[in-house]
Amino acid sequence: MTPEPPRPADTTLGQLRASGYRSRTVKEELRSNLLERLRGGEAFLPGILGYADTVLPQLENAILAGQDVILLGERGQAKSRIARSLVSLLDPWLPYVAGTELHDDPLAPVSPLGRSIVAEAGDDTPIAWWAAADRYSEKLSTPDISIADLIGEVDPVKVAEGRYLSDELTIHYGLLPRTHRGIFSLNELPDLAERIQVGLLNVMEERDVQVRGYRVRLELDLFVIASANPEDYTSRGRIITPLKDRFGAQIRTHYPDEVSTEIAIMENEALAFDADSSADDGSVPVQVPGFMKEIVAELSQLARRSSEVSQRSGVSVRVTIANHETLSAAALKRAVRLDEPSAAPRISDLPSVVASTAGKIELETLGDETREDRVVEKLVARSVVNVFNRHFAISELVPLLERFEEEGLEAEVGESVASRAHGELADAVPELAGAIARLDAGESPAGIASAVEFVLEGLHLNRRLNKERRSGGVRYAR
């Protein structure tokens, strides 16, 4: 990545003019920087995964067309992440009239204070610089939001200082005017009261605001991006039609279509602890084999297609991320307790994901007959068998099954069984070792133990092995 240019030195309006500075609207700025990025073959929004052929091309079109955008999608579809990432398309630094609340353009101030400063000081008007990251404002729509929060209100303190009510300088500006020359994001737009939505109409079209009875015209320069749940946006009629009409582009987000994309997002977003601090607190390295990552991603994919899970509320990618973190934590805990040098999640750790899944999904029906933990357990089992059947055909494992049937082989594994014991089992059964070699388990005892349990559980779920739970472990046999 190109390093961010240093902050320019404070200067004056005269020096700014002499430098050749030209004012641009925020939409012109976004458009120009996007075109430059496209010419250079750079990624539009690095870190936004799974949308390269769907959402991002539509968003590129909207920015190039200078349109405000509303993102429609269920929870956990990176809507807020997309909005925040647009900051990367802003110029690193923007000059403004020093001391103004609205960060007025020195060449075209809009606030009464900004105009008066420029009129009085002329080319000696002091200039300050605004960082790109500070030009983004975000508001979560809630029923208690007022016009004063978004637009502004008379400030009684300024009145008490001796100003007249007719003086425009008595106004305390809200979040929208304070985001002048920046990006304004409004999350969950349908939750905004209709009377407040009406207050946004002028901002979205005429680009001006009105505060109470004042004839104040602030020609705001904004790029507005909002988010909404499709059900709230289209079915319940909670967004007034004139406001819908003012968004130039309506873009539908979605969950990852493929397991590989879900895994990539999970790896990118999962909480990672500093290696040095982990060594200091007695942690051990945790390796998550690829097949375990597949199981975690498959669980979320299945939940999004399950008739028992409410699809109206969706199944967030946060479920996948949380389950990945939970499995890693369970593996770490076992390794520390058993004093092992490394850790890897196993099939016997999967019950731990009930806690990190149940609170993030909503069931179609909830009662004594439909418990969240049972629904999650069924989804976990289906995830394991689906991933297993992608890696193996049962016919390929017939020699291993014959060892169980003809020789009475029994396999003792489980959460509290040391990794070394799993390795000894694989060494004693070449057919099992051959199956493990086809997996990306690595060579560590922890990785081998994870692969052993995956193969055995897959055969059990395909009804080729019996499974008996015992205290501290599991026995597989024919």
Protein Blocks (a to p, Z undefined) as FASTA:
>chain_A
ZZdddddddddfklmmmnopacddfklmmmmmmmmmmmnopafbghiahilmmmmmmmmm
mmmnopacdddddehilmmmmmmmmmmmpcfbdcddehiaklpafklcfbfklmmmmmmn
mmmlccddddfklmpccddddfkbcfklmnopcdfklmmnopafklmklpccdfklmmgo
iacddehkllpcfklmmmmmmmmmnopacehjbccdddddddddddddfklmmmnopacf
klmmmpmbdcdddddfbfklmmmmmmmmpccddfklmmmnopacddddfklmmmmmmmmm
mmmmpfkbcfknopafklmmmmmmmmmmmmmmmmmmnopabdcddfklmmmmmmmmmmmc
ccfbdcfklcfklmmmmmmmmmmmmmmmmmpcfklmmmmmmmmmmnopacdedjklcfkl
mmmmmmmmmklmmmmmmpcnbjafklmmmmmmmmmmmmmmnopaccdddehiacddZZ
